Amino acid sequence: MKTFTDRTAAITGAGSGIGRALALRLAGDGCHLALADVDAAGLAETAALAGPQIRVTTTELDVADEKAVYGWAASTVADHGSVNLVVNNAGVALSGTVGSLPLDDYRWIMDINFWGVVYGTKAFLPHLEATGEGHVVNLSSIFGVAAQPLMSGYNASKYAVRGFTESLRQDLELAGSAVSATCVHPGGIKTNIARAARMDGSVATATGKPTDAAAADFERLLTTSPDRAARTILDGVRRDRRRVLIGPDAWAIDSMVRLLPTAYQRIVTGAVRSRRS
């Protein structure tokens, strides 16, 4: 896709953060929008900010609900006539040690971060193919490139998104499809993901800080604006990039993993130890 004008984009997690920033940038390019989020109020605000110059539809949606995601894809095509771009952006965070986190927490994060991406991709892919031009953008994380202590559930979900999307891209190329795919690896983006995260009590034991203080430390690492992230993602789509890194921290971590593919783990663990109060 070289242009978004008069195209239609479907975006999950559009009620705030990167999803909202993508919606507003696409609206500025004259792209029609099908927006989804579990946050109905945030979704309505994004739609209002997008303005009246383009067609906007909104759907309150839990991406972990397979039937609902497929229904949203069908209604998007019914409302807009076609769809050209799908951005599987919705996601949540989870912190805690492997020994302490309940299995239900792992199921929760995988249902949203991984299965939500799978459902969104598969539900929209036939519709993208039908347009003769399309792109799938799946949001992983820099934690889908480098693992972190206390983030096993989040790491697992984001590594899974990376593997799924990279394989999807190759499938599309083998088939000679007019649809392409990009995997996005943001670093610390200023969104509400830290405030909305599930944080197990084992984080306090491991870091030597109360969970609220540990969450605040994490939030201070979120330095890149959602608008900059959106601009980088859309540039990656125009250039048909396989992988998009967002933020100087993402580039630094990616370089560290390339240079020190296993030793980086000791560096990261040491950094966490050094921040103990």
PERANOR-V542404 format. One record per pair of residues at least 4 apart in sequence whose ideal C-beta (glycine too) atoms are under 7 Angstrom apart, sorted by the first residue. I is the first residue (numbers start at 1). J is the second residue. If there is no record, write none. Layout:
# PERANOR-V542404
I_J, I_J
This chain:
# PERANOR-V542404
1_84, 1_85, 1_133, 1_135, 1_237, 1_238, 2_238, 4_9, 4_26, 4_29, 4_31, 5_29, 5_30, 5_31, 6_30, 7_31, 7_84, 7_85, 8_31, 8_32, 8_34, 8_80, 8_82, 8_83, 8_84, 9_26, 9_31, 9_33, 9_84, 9_85, 9_87, 10_34, 10_76, 10_83, 10_86, 10_124, 11_19, 11_22, 11_23, 11_33, 11_35, 11_87, 11_89, 12_19, 12_36, 12_61, 12_63, 12_87, 12_88, 12_89, 12_90, 12_116, 12_120, 13_17, 13_19, 13_37, 13_89, 13_90, 13_91, 14_19, 14_20, 14_23, 14_35, 14_36, 14_37, 14_43, 14_46, 15_19, 15_20, 15_37, 15_39, 15_42, 15_43, 15_46, 16_20, 16_39, 16_42, 16_191, 16_192, 17_21, 17_189, 17_191, 17_192, 17_226, 18_22, 18_89, 18_189, 18_191, 18_226, 18_229, 18_230, 19_23, 19_37, 19_89, 20_24, 20_46, 20_226, 21_25, 21_226, 21_227, 21_229, 21_230, 22_26, 22_87, 22_230, 22_233, 23_27, 23_33, 23_35, 23_46, 23_50, 24_28, 24_49, 24_50, 25_29, 25_230, 25_231, 25_234, 26_31, 26_33, 27_31, 27_33, 27_50, 27_51, 27_54, 30_54, 31_54, 32_54, 32_55, 32_80, 33_50, 33_54, 33_56, 34_57, 34_76, 34_80, 34_83, 35_43, 35_46, 35_47, 35_56, 35_58, 36_59, 36_61, 36_72, 37_42, 37_43, 37_61, 38_60, 38_61, 38_62, 39_43, 40_44, 40_60, 41_45, 42_46, 43_47, 43_58, 43_60, 44_48, 44_58, 45_49, 46_50, 47_56, 47_58, 50_54, 50_56, 55_80, 57_76, 57_79, 59_72, 61_68, 61_69, 61_72, 62_68, 63_69, 63_90, 63_112, 63_116, 63_119, 63_120, 64_111, 64_112, 64_115, 64_116, 65_69, 66_70, 66_119, 67_71, 68_72, 69_73, 69_119, 69_120, 69_123, 70_74, 70_123, 71_75, 72_76, 73_77, 73_123, 73_124, 73_127, 74_78, 75_79, 76_80, 76_83, 77_82, 77_83, 77_127, 82_127, 82_131, 83_124, 83_127, 83_128, 84_128, 84_131, 84_133, 84_134, 85_134, 85_135, 86_120, 86_124, 86_128, 86_136, 87_137, 88_116, 88_117, 88_120, 88_121, 88_138, 88_139, 89_139, 90_112, 90_116, 91_112, 91_113, 91_139, 92_109, 92_112, 92_113, 92_196, 92_197, 93_154, 93_193, 93_194, 93_197, 94_105, 94_109, 94_153, 94_154, 94_197, 94_198, 95_150, 95_151, 95_197, 95_199, 95_200, 95_203, 96_100, 96_101, 96_150, 96_199, 96_200, 96_202, 96_203, 97_101, 97_150, 97_202, 97_206, 98_152, 100_200, 100_202, 101_105, 101_106, 101_153, 101_200, 103_107, 104_108, 105_109, 105_153, 105_198, 106_110, 106_153, 107_111, 108_112, 109_113, 109_153, 109_154, 109_157, 110_114, 110_115, 110_157, 111_115, 112_116, 113_157, 113_158, 113_161, 114_118, 114_157, 114_160, 114_161, 115_119, 116_120, 117_121, 117_138, 117_161, 117_164, 118_122, 118_164, 119_123, 120_124, 121_125, 121_136, 121_138, 121_168, 124_128, 125_129, 125_179, 126_130, 128_134, 128_136, 128_179, 129_134, 129_177, 129_179, 132_178, 133_178, 134_178, 134_179, 135_179, 135_180, 135_182, 135_237, 136_168, 136_179, 136_181, 137_182, 137_184, 137_233, 137_237, 138_161, 138_165, 138_183, 138_184, 139_184, 140_144, 140_158, 140_161, 140_162, 140_183, 140_184, 140_185, 141_158, 141_185, 141_186, 142_146, 142_185, 142_186, 142_187, 142_249, 142_250, 142_253, 143_148, 143_151, 143_154, 143_155, 143_158, 144_158, 144_159, 144_161, 144_162, 144_185, 145_185, 145_253, 145_254, 145_257, 146_253, 146_257, 146_264, 147_155, 147_265, 148_155, 148_268, 149_268, 149_269, 149_272, 150_203, 150_206, 151_155, 152_156, 153_157, 154_158, 155_159, 156_160, 157_161, 158_162, 159_163, 160_164, 161_165, 161_183, 162_166, 162_183, 163_167, 164_168, 165_169, 165_181, 165_183, 166_170, 166_183, 167_171, 168_172, 168_181, 169_173, 169_180, 169_181, 169_242, 170_174, 171_175, 172_177, 172_179, 172_180, 172_181, 180_240, 182_236, 182_237, 182_241, 182_242, 182_244, 183_242, 183_243, 184_233, 184_244, 184_246, 185_243, 185_244, 185_245, 185_246, 185_250, 186_229, 186_246, 186_247, 186_250, 187_224, 187_246, 187_247, 187_249, 187_250, 188_221, 188_222, 188_223, 188_224, 188_247, 188_249, 189_222, 189_224, 189_226, 189_229, 189_246, 189_247, 190_222, 190_224, 190_225, 190_226, 191_222, 191_226, 192_196, 193_197, 194_215, 194_218, 194_219, 194_222, 197_215, 199_203, 199_211, 199_214, 199_215, 201_211, 202_206, 203_207, 203_211, 203_214, 204_209, 204_210, 204_211, 204_214, 207_214, 207_272, 207_276, 208_276, 208_277, 209_213, 209_214, 209_277, 211_215, 212_216, 213_217, 214_218, 215_219, 216_220, 217_275, 223_247, 224_228, 224_229, 224_246, 224_247, 226_230, 227_231, 228_232, 229_233, 229_246, 230_234, 231_235, 232_236, 232_244, 232_246, 233_237, 233_244, 234_238, 235_239, 236_241, 236_244, 245_250, 245_251, 245_254, 246_250, 248_252, 249_253, 250_254, 251_255, 252_256, 253_257, 254_258, 255_259, 256_260, 256_264, 257_261, 257_264, 260_264, 263_267, 264_268, 265_269, 266_270, 267_271, 268_272, 269_273, 270_274, 271_275
